[in-house]
């Protein structure tokens, strides 16, 4: 994100104004939890986040839900409960804002919950009996879910967490680009590089 600020002509910062705060958060975390060997995969994505922002309040929610959905099935057991609670909170917020449970993100989140039934059941009970602190959520909307999800992927006991992190960031950027009003330069394609394991 510091390189993004430089390329955008902003003061040097890892919180550039030209990128949506939730997208910048996931980009910082992916960079931090990617190994030195895997970090070269991220460099081509840098130009994609310049100017990618929105006033749409569901941007934060959808970015957090995508991150939680990616992390939930592969996270360590002790982290799955937190991710399942985050997933439920995101789903509830999306419903409150009129988003569909049957779009790709909604269906993906349901598959992730179905893949982790014990965590999902615990989270359902927790959410049912625990108040949702709206003021706290609005102060730092859903960034905690993003941090926990990316860390859970980076520290997961899987063969190639770097690829999962790369694909999460790539797919999040593509989602945001589809929903953004930013004009797309004709000579800059969407990030479609596929990494195979």
trRosetta pair geometry for C-beta under 8 A, 3 or more apart (Angstrom, degrees):
i j d omega theta_ij theta_ji phi_ij phi_ji
1 4 5.0 -41 -149 30 44 120
1 5 6.6 49 151 -22 66 96
1 13 7.6 -51 130 115 100 60
1 14 4.2 85 83 -158 115 66
1 15 6.9 41 145 -60 139 27
1 16 6.1 -160 177 1 90 98
1 19 6.9 -118 -136 47 100 153
1 24 5.4 75 -119 -155 138 94
1 27 5.6 120 -63 103 100 121
1 28 5.4 -31 -8 -73 133 89
1 31 7.6 -135 -10 3 83 151
1 49 7.9 -63 -109 100 75 148
2 5 5.7 -47 -152 31 35 111
2 6 6.6 35 149 -17 64 104
2 12 6.0 24 -158 -168 93 82
2 13 6.7 -167 -111 88 68 17
2 14 5.0 -35 -55 -79 80 75
3 6 5.6 -53 -149 37 36 113
3 7 6.2 31 155 -16 69 107
3 46 5.4 -42 105 -145 122 142
4 7 5.9 -58 -143 41 29 106
4 8 6.0 19 160 -12 65 114
4 16 5.2 -134 109 14 103 148
4 18 6.9 -153 155 71 104 114
4 19 6.0 9 151 -31 151 137
4 24 7.8 -140 68 -115 156 97
4 27 7.8 42 -25 130 146 158
4 46 5.8 -151 -73 -166 79 86
4 49 5.7 -40 -119 83 141 110
4 50 5.8 -169 -157 -77 90 81
5 8 5.9 -64 -143 44 26 106
5 10 4.4 -87 -161 75 79 107
5 11 6.7 -40 172 87 124 39
5 12 5.7 127 104 -132 131 30
5 13 4.8 146 -99 49 164 69
5 14 7.3 -100 -15 -78 130 24
5 16 3.9 -167 -86 -80 83 116
5 18 7.6 161 -105 25 53 110
6 9 7.9 39 174 -65 29 25
6 10 7.7 -80 -57 55 20 69
6 12 6.3 23 -70 -102 87 79
7 46 6.8 111 4 145 154 114
7 47 6.7 -107 147 -98 157 72
7 50 6.1 -91 102 -81 112 140
8 16 5.9 107 46 -176 144 146
8 18 4.4 -139 -153 5 160 160
8 50 4.9 -178 -79 -139 104 107
8 51 7.4 169 -120 -42 118 74
10 13 6.7 -66 123 31 114 106
10 16 5.0 129 63 -140 155 101
10 17 6.1 175 -122 28 147 92
10 18 6.3 -149 -33 -13 137 110
13 16 5.7 147 78 -71 99 60
14 24 7.5 140 154 177 66 112
14 28 5.9 84 167 -103 119 121
15 21 7.3 14 -154 -121 94 83
15 24 6.2 101 -129 144 53 152
16 19 5.4 67 76 15 97 99
16 24 6.9 -176 43 -108 72 137
18 49 7.9 110 112 130 92 74
18 50 5.4 -3 135 -155 135 60
18 51 5.3 -38 -176 -64 102 43
18 52 7.7 59 145 27 76 53
18 53 6.8 -150 171 -22 34 124
19 23 5.5 -119 172 88 97 111
19 24 4.5 117 108 -65 120 100
19 27 7.4 -39 164 16 153 147
19 49 4.7 23 -116 157 124 104
19 50 7.0 -58 -66 -100 94 29
19 51 7.8 -3 -77 14 58 16
19 52 5.8 17 -126 62 70 82
19 53 6.1 169 -164 -65 16 97
20 23 4.2 76 66 13 97 110
20 24 6.7 -169 85 -10 46 86
20 52 6.3 -71 -3 118 96 74
20 53 4.2 157 -62 -121 72 66
20 54 6.0 -8 -88 25 129 73
20 59 5.6 -97 -166 150 153 146
20 60 8.0 -148 163 -69 117 68
20 63 7.8 -179 110 -43 130 152
20 176 6.7 -147 21 -145 140 138
21 24 5.6 -55 -143 39 30 112
21 25 6.3 37 155 -26 65 103
21 60 7.7 -3 78 -93 95 103
21 143 7.5 -55 138 -82 103 121
22 25 5.4 -47 -147 30 34 116
22 26 6.7 29 155 -15 64 101
22 59 6.1 164 44 127 133 92
22 60 4.4 172 -55 -115 149 66
22 63 4.3 140 139 62 123 151
22 64 6.8 -79 -157 -42 129 84
22 141 7.1 -59 -71 92 118 95
22 142 6.6 15 -117 83 127 105
22 143 6.5 -136 -111 -87 74 77
22 146 6.5 176 -160 -52 83 153
23 26 6.0 -54 -149 37 33 105
23 27 6.3 33 151 -19 65 108
23 49 6.0 178 140 -140 124 113
23 52 6.2 -84 108 108 170 112
23 53 7.6 -135 30 -93 131 61
23 59 7.6 -53 -35 167 98 115
23 63 6.1 -126 -73 -111 61 149
23 172 6.6 167 -125 141 83 115
23 173 7.2 95 -154 -94 119 64
23 176 5.7 24 -90 -74 137 164
24 27 5.6 -56 -145 38 32 113
24 28 6.3 34 156 -20 67 104
24 49 7.3 129 -83 170 66 139
25 28 5.9 -53 -148 34 29 109
25 29 6.3 22 157 -13 64 110
25 63 8.0 109 61 133 105 139
25 143 5.1 -124 -137 -137 167 98
25 146 5.1 81 119 104 120 152
25 147 7.2 -72 172 -58 113 80
26 29 5.8 -57 -144 42 32 109
26 30 6.1 35 156 -21 67 106
26 63 5.9 -134 -28 177 139 115
26 67 6.0 -141 -115 -76 120 130
26 146 5.2 -101 -78 -163 83 124
26 150 6.4 168 -143 -63 67 134
26 168 7.3 -127 179 135 121 106
26 169 6.4 171 134 -105 104 78
26 172 5.7 -59 108 123 157 172
27 30 5.9 -52 -143 36 28 110
27 31 6.4 30 156 -18 62 107
27 45 7.8 -162 -127 118 109 124
27 49 6.2 -11 -70 -74 155 167
27 169 6.1 94 -103 -137 64 120
28 31 5.8 -60 -154 37 29 112
28 32 6.2 25 153 -19 66 109
29 32 5.5 -55 -144 37 33 111
29 33 6.1 8 164 -1 68 111
29 146 6.5 168 11 143 154 93
29 147 5.9 -160 -98 -115 143 55
29 150 3.7 95 135 90 127 161
29 151 7.0 -80 -167 -46 116 70
30 33 6.4 -70 -141 49 25 93
30 34 5.9 32 160 -32 65 111
30 42 6.8 156 121 -108 112 132
30 150 5.9 -105 -67 -144 58 128
30 165 4.7 150 -146 177 90 103
30 166 7.4 127 -177 -79 126 36
30 168 6.6 -168 -98 81 125 109
30 169 4.6 -12 -61 -58 177 127
31 34 6.0 -54 -141 26 25 112
31 39 6.8 59 -148 -132 70 103
31 42 6.1 147 -96 161 80 172
32 150 7.9 79 60 133 99 128
32 154 7.7 -41 101 -91 74 165
33 150 5.7 168 18 152 145 92
33 151 6.2 -164 -84 -106 143 44
33 153 6.9 103 124 82 146 86
33 154 2.8 -88 -180 -89 125 151
33 155 7.4 -84 -149 -31 119 72
33 161 7.4 -79 146 140 103 127
33 165 6.1 -167 93 -107 102 148
34 38 4.7 -121 -177 92 98 110
34 39 5.0 131 112 -84 120 69
34 41 7.6 -135 -162 51 145 105
34 42 6.4 166 41 -35 170 131
34 154 7.2 -98 -56 -114 37 107
34 162 5.3 82 -145 -126 85 84
34 165 5.3 -158 -79 99 92 150
34 166 7.3 81 -109 -58 131 80
35 38 4.7 80 54 15 83 101
35 39 7.0 -128 92 -30 41 84
35 162 5.7 -66 24 -74 95 122
36 39 5.8 -38 -145 3 31 120
37 40 7.9 -51 169 8 34 100
37 162 7.3 -84 87 -74 86 163
38 41 5.7 -31 178 12 70 117
38 42 7.9 69 134 -21 75 96
38 162 3.0 -123 -121 -148 164 142
38 163 7.6 -115 -139 -46 132 51
38 165 7.5 91 132 60 142 121
38 166 7.0 -125 172 -46 112 117
39 42 5.6 -47 -167 22 56 115
39 43 7.6 71 144 -36 72 88
40 43 5.9 -31 -162 2 47 117
41 44 7.6 -57 179 25 40 99
41 162 6.9 120 23 162 141 106
41 166 4.7 -35 125 -110 137 139
41 193 7.8 -166 -160 110 88 138
41 195 6.3 0 -135 -73 140 144
42 45 5.5 -63 -168 34 55 115
42 46 7.4 77 142 -49 76 82
42 166 6.6 -131 -73 -112 73 87
42 169 6.9 15 -123 83 95 160
43 46 6.0 -25 -166 -15 44 115
44 47 7.9 -46 180 23 46 95
44 191 6.7 138 119 -124 100 108
44 193 6.6 72 84 -10 148 148
45 48 5.1 -57 -167 29 60 125
45 49 7.0 45 149 -20 85 100
45 169 6.2 62 168 130 170 118
45 170 6.4 -116 -98 -91 131 71
45 173 6.2 -163 -161 -29 110 163
45 191 5.4 21 -106 -101 82 158
46 49 6.9 -70 -164 29 33 99
46 50 7.7 39 148 -32 65 100
47 50 5.7 -44 -160 10 49 118
47 188 6.8 -119 124 -143 128 135
48 52 6.9 16 144 -34 62 145
48 173 4.9 44 132 -177 131 141
48 177 7.2 -63 -173 -64 98 128
48 188 7.8 175 -93 164 68 120
48 190 7.7 73 -128 -148 123 49
48 191 5.3 -42 -71 -32 157 117
49 52 4.9 -93 -152 35 46 127
49 173 6.2 -90 -73 -118 83 112
51 182 5.0 126 134 -131 106 139
52 173 7.0 -9 -179 -146 172 79
52 176 5.3 74 174 129 119 126
52 177 6.5 -53 -124 -79 121 69
52 180 5.6 -91 -145 -80 70 163
52 182 6.0 -87 -98 3 53 155
53 180 7.3 87 52 -129 25 119
53 182 7.8 92 34 -51 58 121
54 59 5.0 150 67 -59 118 143
54 176 7.4 -154 -8 -158 122 90
54 179 6.7 -26 -67 120 162 100
54 180 5.6 -128 -62 -111 110 74
54 181 7.2 121 -108 8 92 87
56 59 5.0 108 82 -32 93 96
56 179 6.8 -84 37 155 162 121
57 60 6.9 -40 -178 23 52 105
57 61 7.4 43 137 -8 69 111
57 97 6.7 -154 85 -111 104 142
57 141 7.7 -119 -164 -152 82 167
58 61 4.9 -57 -153 43 58 116
58 62 5.6 55 151 -22 85 104
58 93 7.6 164 -118 133 77 99
58 94 6.5 82 -142 -114 115 70
58 97 5.0 179 -75 117 115 160
58 99 6.2 140 -147 -50 149 128
59 62 6.2 -64 -147 39 24 104
59 63 6.2 22 159 -17 64 110
59 176 6.9 58 -145 -118 105 95
59 179 7.2 180 -96 104 88 140
60 63 6.0 -62 -149 38 26 108
60 64 6.2 21 157 -14 64 111
60 141 4.2 34 152 118 163 119
60 142 4.6 140 154 42 99 123
60 143 7.6 -57 -154 -52 110 68
61 64 5.9 -60 -150 40 27 109
61 65 6.1 25 155 -19 65 109
61 90 5.2 148 -170 -148 83 82
61 93 4.7 -144 -121 104 138 128
61 94 5.7 174 140 -66 136 79
61 97 7.2 164 33 16 159 145
61 99 8.0 -165 104 -1 133 152
61 141 7.5 -62 -55 164 69 112
61 142 5.8 171 -93 -48 45 161
62 65 5.6 -52 -140 38 32 111
62 66 6.3 35 158 -21 65 102
62 90 7.8 134 -83 -172 26 117
62 94 7.2 93 -75 -96 75 115
62 99 7.7 177 -77 -115 104 161
62 105 6.0 -30 -146 -155 93 169
62 175 6.6 -154 140 153 125 139
63 66 5.9 -52 -149 33 29 110
63 67 6.6 27 153 -16 62 107
63 142 7.3 130 72 113 88 130
63 146 6.5 1 128 -90 99 122
63 172 5.8 65 -132 -152 84 118
63 175 7.7 173 -87 87 67 134
63 176 7.4 24 -80 -67 107 110
64 67 5.7 -58 -151 38 32 111
64 68 6.2 28 155 -16 68 108
64 86 6.7 -120 163 174 110 111
64 90 5.4 -162 97 -94 105 129
64 142 3.6 -98 -44 168 154 122
64 143 7.6 -101 -86 -71 114 21
64 145 4.1 64 -164 84 114 128
64 146 5.2 -90 -106 -54 74 83
64 149 7.5 152 -161 -2 60 141
65 68 5.7 -54 -142 40 32 109
65 69 6.0 35 158 -22 65 109
65 87 6.6 91 -135 -132 75 62
65 90 3.8 172 -77 148 97 150
65 91 7.0 116 -119 -58 128 61
65 94 7.0 8 -48 -43 157 132
65 105 5.9 76 109 174 127 115
65 109 5.6 -43 -178 -80 107 134
65 145 8.0 9 -63 135 39 146
66 69 5.8 -57 -146 37 27 113
66 70 6.4 27 156 -19 63 107
66 105 6.3 -66 -75 -129 84 109
66 108 7.8 28 -119 96 63 142
66 168 7.0 145 138 -156 101 83
66 171 6.8 -162 -174 109 135 109
66 172 5.5 161 98 -92 150 90
66 175 6.7 -148 -64 -4 155 163
67 70 5.9 -58 -151 35 29 109
67 71 6.3 15 158 -11 65 114
67 145 6.6 133 79 130 118 87
67 146 4.9 89 42 -123 169 62
67 149 3.7 123 145 92 98 151
67 150 6.1 -45 -157 -49 123 78
67 168 6.4 73 -110 -171 66 128
67 172 7.4 21 -59 -81 84 135
68 71 5.9 -66 -144 43 29 105
68 72 5.9 42 162 -43 69 104
68 83 5.0 162 -153 -164 89 85
68 86 4.7 -159 -104 104 143 116
68 87 4.6 -168 132 -72 136 81
68 90 6.5 179 29 2 144 146
68 109 7.4 36 91 -124 103 100
68 112 7.4 138 126 120 75 159
68 145 5.5 -39 -60 176 116 111
68 148 7.9 26 -98 85 85 100
68 149 4.8 -108 -80 -87 47 133
69 72 6.2 -36 -135 12 25 116
69 87 6.6 109 -70 -115 68 114
69 105 7.4 -160 -13 -160 161 70
69 108 5.0 62 179 129 149 102
69 109 4.7 -92 -91 -93 119 65
69 111 7.9 62 -161 64 106 86
69 112 4.5 -160 -147 -22 67 153
70 74 8.0 -31 152 26 59 115
70 112 7.9 -59 -34 -98 17 141
70 149 6.7 86 63 174 90 118
70 153 6.4 -1 123 -80 105 134
70 164 6.6 148 173 178 113 100
70 167 7.8 172 -135 95 135 97
70 168 4.8 105 167 -99 178 114
71 74 6.5 -99 -161 56 39 87
71 75 5.0 47 160 -55 87 112
71 79 7.7 -73 153 128 117 123
71 83 5.5 -136 98 -125 110 145
71 148 7.6 161 110 119 166 71
71 149 3.9 -164 -3 -156 146 77
71 150 7.3 -98 -71 -55 132 23
71 152 4.3 82 -169 82 125 122
71 153 4.9 -100 -103 -50 89 89
71 156 7.6 -163 -148 -57 74 130
72 75 6.0 -43 -130 9 21 116
72 80 6.1 84 -156 -139 68 81
72 83 4.5 -175 -94 130 79 132
72 84 6.4 100 -133 -70 121 67
72 87 6.3 10 -69 -49 144 140
72 112 4.2 88 65 172 134 116
72 113 7.2 -30 151 -71 159 47
72 115 7.2 122 115 71 103 109
72 116 5.6 -123 161 4 100 146
72 119 7.2 -172 -163 97 98 149
72 149 7.9 -33 -42 -124 67 97
73 112 5.5 -117 -36 -138 96 76
73 115 4.4 -5 -106 110 110 144
73 116 6.1 -148 -99 -41 55 106
74 152 7.6 135 90 140 79 96
74 153 6.7 58 84 -115 123 66
74 156 4.5 31 140 -155 103 153
74 158 5.5 -13 -164 -48 128 135
74 164 7.1 -81 51 -134 164 166
75 79 4.3 -107 166 88 123 113
75 80 5.1 161 82 -73 114 70
75 83 5.7 145 12 -9 162 152
75 149 7.9 -88 -73 -134 130 53
75 152 3.8 -14 -115 178 109 128
75 153 7.4 -56 -81 -61 80 49
75 156 6.1 -89 -101 -95 36 105
76 79 5.0 75 63 13 82 105
76 80 7.3 -137 94 -27 39 85
76 152 6.9 -135 19 -146 78 89
76 155 7.2 -39 -18 111 118 102
76 156 6.9 -158 -36 -114 72 61
76 157 7.3 83 -82 -4 85 99
77 80 5.7 -42 -149 8 36 118
77 119 7.7 -155 -156 -65 62 113
78 81 7.4 -43 -173 16 35 104
79 82 5.7 -55 -164 39 56 110
79 83 6.1 52 143 -18 80 109
79 148 6.9 179 -163 177 109 100
79 152 4.7 180 135 -109 152 120
80 83 5.5 -60 -146 43 36 111
80 84 6.0 38 156 -24 71 106
80 116 5.2 -148 -170 -168 132 145
80 118 7.8 63 104 83 138 89
80 119 3.7 -94 133 -91 109 153
81 84 5.7 -54 -146 34 29 110
81 85 6.5 30 154 -17 63 103
81 119 5.1 -138 -79 -142 51 88
81 122 5.2 -49 -123 99 105 135
81 123 6.1 176 -159 -65 62 88
81 126 7.5 96 180 -17 103 153
82 85 5.8 -53 -152 35 31 111
82 86 6.4 33 150 -18 64 107
82 148 5.7 -104 125 177 129 153
83 86 5.4 -53 -148 38 34 115
83 87 6.3 40 152 -24 65 102
83 119 7.2 9 65 165 90 143
83 145 7.7 107 -126 -153 57 84
83 148 6.5 -160 -77 123 78 116
83 149 6.1 106 -118 -93 107 80
83 152 6.4 -42 -63 0 133 171
84 87 5.5 -47 -147 32 33 115
84 88 6.6 34 154 -18 64 102
84 113 6.5 104 -135 -118 94 85
84 116 6.4 -135 -77 102 119 127
84 119 4.2 169 -31 143 143 98
84 120 5.2 -147 -148 -88 134 46
84 122 6.9 94 77 69 145 88
84 123 3.5 -142 118 -34 108 151
85 88 5.8 -54 -151 36 32 110
85 89 6.3 32 152 -18 66 107
85 123 4.5 -151 -67 -139 60 103
85 126 5.6 -51 -97 90 117 136
85 127 6.2 169 -136 -60 80 97
86 89 5.7 -55 -145 37 31 111
86 90 6.3 31 156 -18 65 106
86 142 7.8 110 -160 -146 100 83
86 144 7.7 -146 -106 102 122 86
86 145 3.8 142 -155 -122 133 112
86 148 6.8 180 -41 67 155 133
86 149 7.2 -133 99 -53 157 106
87 90 5.8 -57 -150 36 29 110
87 91 6.3 30 153 -20 65 106
87 109 5.5 165 -162 -163 108 108
87 112 6.6 -150 -118 93 153 124
87 113 6.1 -174 120 -69 149 103
87 123 7.3 38 52 154 96 163
88 91 5.7 -53 -146 35 32 112
88 92 6.3 33 155 -19 65 105
88 113 8.0 93 -65 -101 81 135
88 123 5.4 170 -12 146 134 117
88 124 6.9 170 -97 -88 151 53
88 127 5.0 -98 117 -57 147 159
89 92 5.8 -53 -149 36 30 112
89 93 6.4 28 153 -18 64 107
89 127 7.1 -160 -63 -115 75 122
89 132 6.8 151 -126 -124 105 121
89 137 7.8 -150 176 -117 131 138
89 142 7.9 -180 112 -104 116 93
89 145 7.5 -151 68 -71 122 139
90 93 5.7 -57 -148 38 31 110
90 94 6.3 34 154 -21 66 105
90 109 7.2 -140 89 -125 119 153
90 142 6.7 79 -93 -126 96 130
90 145 6.8 149 -52 170 117 174
91 94 5.7 -53 -148 35 30 112
91 95 6.5 32 153 -19 64 104
91 101 7.1 46 -158 -111 104 96
91 106 7.2 100 -126 -130 93 80
91 109 6.0 -178 -75 123 108 150
92 95 5.8 -54 -151 35 31 112
92 96 6.4 32 152 -20 64 106
92 127 7.9 177 -33 -172 143 138
92 132 7.9 -129 97 -82 151 161
93 96 5.6 -52 -148 35 33 114
93 97 6.5 19 155 -7 65 109
93 142 7.9 -118 42 -67 167 126
94 97 5.9 -68 -150 46 31 102
94 99 3.8 -63 179 58 93 131
94 101 7.8 128 104 -79 123 62
94 105 7.9 -163 -119 107 159 122
94 106 7.1 -163 119 -86 153 99
95 98 7.7 64 -176 -57 30 14
95 99 6.7 -81 -70 58 30 78
95 101 7.0 10 -83 -56 98 98
99 103 6.9 -76 178 17 91 133
99 105 8.0 -35 169 75 133 122
99 106 7.0 174 138 -61 102 118
100 103 4.6 108 75 -23 106 94
100 106 5.8 -112 112 -6 64 155
101 106 4.1 174 -164 -177 35 139
101 107 7.7 104 152 -59 61 56
101 110 7.2 72 178 -47 98 126
102 106 5.8 -33 -18 86 14 135
102 107 6.2 43 -150 -56 42 99
103 106 5.0 90 49 13 69 106
103 107 7.0 -144 90 -4 30 91
104 107 6.0 -60 -145 41 26 106
104 108 6.1 28 157 -21 64 111
105 108 5.7 -54 -143 37 29 113
105 109 6.4 29 158 -20 63 105
105 175 7.6 71 -68 -128 124 140
106 109 6.0 -56 -150 34 28 109
106 110 6.6 27 153 -17 62 106
107 110 5.7 -55 -151 36 34 112
107 111 6.5 37 151 -20 66 103
108 111 5.7 -52 -150 33 34 112
108 112 6.5 35 152 -19 65 103
109 112 5.6 -51 -150 34 35 113
109 113 6.5 34 152 -17 66 104
110 113 5.7 -53 -148 38 34 110
110 114 6.2 36 152 -20 66 106
111 114 5.5 -54 -145 38 32 113
111 115 6.3 34 154 -23 65 106
112 115 5.7 -55 -149 33 30 113
112 116 6.8 -6 160 12 63 108
113 116 6.5 -79 -148 54 30 86
113 117 8.0 75 156 -92 62 45
113 120 4.4 97 -171 -105 87 129
114 117 6.9 6 -163 -71 37 82
114 120 7.4 26 -70 -38 24 164
116 119 4.3 -15 148 40 114 117
116 120 5.7 131 95 -27 77 93
117 120 5.4 -57 -139 40 31 114
117 121 6.1 32 162 -21 68 105
118 121 6.0 -53 -148 34 28 108
118 122 6.5 26 154 -16 62 107
119 122 5.8 -56 -148 39 32 111
119 123 6.1 31 155 -20 67 110
120 123 5.7 -57 -144 38 28 111
120 124 6.4 36 154 -25 64 103
121 124 5.7 -47 -148 29 31 114
121 125 6.7 27 155 -13 62 104
122 125 6.0 -62 -157 38 31 108
122 126 6.2 31 149 -21 67 110
123 126 5.4 -53 -142 37 34 114
123 127 6.1 32 160 -18 68 106
124 127 6.1 -58 -147 38 25 107
124 128 6.2 26 155 -22 62 111
125 128 5.7 -56 -146 35 29 114
125 129 6.4 0 164 3 65 113
126 129 6.5 -79 -149 48 23 91
126 130 5.5 -6 169 0 68 127
127 130 6.3 -67 -119 47 22 96
127 132 7.9 21 -152 -65 81 102
132 137 6.9 -2 169 -27 92 141
133 136 4.0 26 118 23 119 118
133 137 6.2 149 91 -19 67 87
134 137 5.6 -59 -146 39 32 112
134 138 6.1 27 159 -19 68 108
135 138 5.9 -57 -146 37 29 108
135 139 6.5 36 154 -29 63 103
136 139 5.8 -50 -152 24 32 115
136 140 7.6 -29 170 34 62 85
137 140 7.7 -96 -160 65 25 56
137 141 6.1 50 160 -115 69 61
137 142 7.2 37 -164 -48 89 63
138 141 6.1 6 -133 -73 31 93
140 143 4.8 -73 164 30 98 119
140 144 6.7 84 112 -28 119 90
142 145 5.0 -38 -168 30 73 118
142 146 6.5 79 137 -23 78 96
143 146 5.4 -52 -154 35 42 116
143 147 6.4 43 150 -21 71 102
144 147 5.7 -51 -147 35 33 111
144 148 6.3 28 158 -15 66 108
145 148 6.0 -59 -147 40 29 108
145 149 6.0 28 157 -20 66 111
146 149 5.9 -60 -146 37 26 110
146 150 6.3 17 163 -13 65 109
147 150 6.3 -62 -146 39 25 103
147 151 6.2 21 160 -14 63 112
148 151 5.9 -59 -146 41 27 110
148 152 6.2 30 155 -23 63 110
149 152 5.7 -57 -149 34 28 112
149 153 6.6 26 155 -16 64 103
150 153 5.8 -52 -150 35 34 110
150 154 6.2 33 153 -18 66 108
150 165 6.9 73 -151 -125 86 99
150 168 7.4 -180 -105 109 84 155
151 154 5.7 -58 -145 40 32 112
151 155 6.1 4 164 3 68 114
152 155 6.4 -69 -138 51 24 93
152 156 6.2 51 154 -59 62 95
153 156 5.5 -33 -147 -8 31 121
153 161 5.6 144 154 -156 73 102
153 164 5.2 -145 -167 112 119 124
153 165 5.6 149 121 -74 130 82
153 168 6.9 -93 -77 -23 177 153
154 161 5.5 119 -128 154 31 142
154 165 6.4 48 -78 -73 79 133
155 161 7.6 87 -9 -112 14 166
156 161 5.6 148 51 -95 94 116
156 164 7.6 -14 46 56 139 158
158 161 5.7 119 65 -65 103 76
158 164 7.0 50 87 -19 150 142
159 197 6.4 106 98 -176 124 133
160 163 4.4 29 131 11 117 114
160 164 7.0 140 105 -13 73 86
160 197 4.8 -162 27 -121 152 119
161 164 5.4 -57 -151 39 46 112
161 165 6.0 45 152 -21 75 105
162 165 5.8 -57 -148 38 30 111
162 166 6.2 32 155 -20 65 107
163 166 5.6 -51 -144 36 32 112
163 167 6.2 28 158 -16 65 108
163 195 4.9 -150 -130 106 96 125
163 196 8.0 -23 -135 143 143 6
163 197 5.4 -116 10 -69 171 103
164 167 5.9 -56 -145 40 28 108
164 168 6.3 34 153 -24 63 106
165 168 5.6 -52 -148 32 30 114
165 169 6.6 24 157 -12 64 105
166 169 6.1 -62 -153 39 29 105
166 170 6.0 27 154 -18 67 112
166 195 5.7 42 90 12 146 146
167 170 5.6 -53 -139 41 32 113
167 171 5.9 27 163 -15 67 110
167 195 7.0 -124 -58 43 93 105
168 171 6.2 -61 -143 41 22 104
168 172 6.2 24 157 -20 62 111
169 172 5.7 -55 -143 36 29 112
169 173 6.3 31 157 -19 64 105
170 173 5.9 -57 -153 35 27 110
170 174 6.5 26 151 -17 63 108
170 191 5.0 -127 -143 113 91 123
170 192 8.0 130 180 -98 124 21
170 193 7.2 -122 -121 58 146 81
171 174 5.5 -51 -146 37 35 114
171 175 6.4 42 152 -22 65 101
172 175 5.6 -49 -150 32 32 114
172 176 6.4 29 153 -15 64 106
173 176 5.8 -58 -148 40 31 109
173 177 6.2 33 153 -22 66 107
173 190 8.0 159 116 -162 99 83
173 191 5.9 37 87 29 136 129
174 177 5.7 -52 -145 34 30 113
174 178 6.6 33 156 -21 63 103
174 190 5.5 67 -115 -174 93 123
174 191 6.6 -119 -61 56 94 84
174 192 8.0 84 -91 -80 132 68
175 178 6.0 -59 -156 32 29 110
175 179 6.6 5 156 -2 64 112
176 179 6.0 -70 -148 47 32 100
176 180 5.7 39 156 -37 71 112
177 180 5.7 -50 -133 25 29 115
177 182 7.4 -73 -134 61 65 112
177 184 7.2 68 -173 -89 110 114
177 190 6.1 177 86 -115 160 102
184 188 6.8 -138 -175 72 77 95
185 188 4.4 61 70 13 106 107
189 192 6.6 -57 140 6 118 109
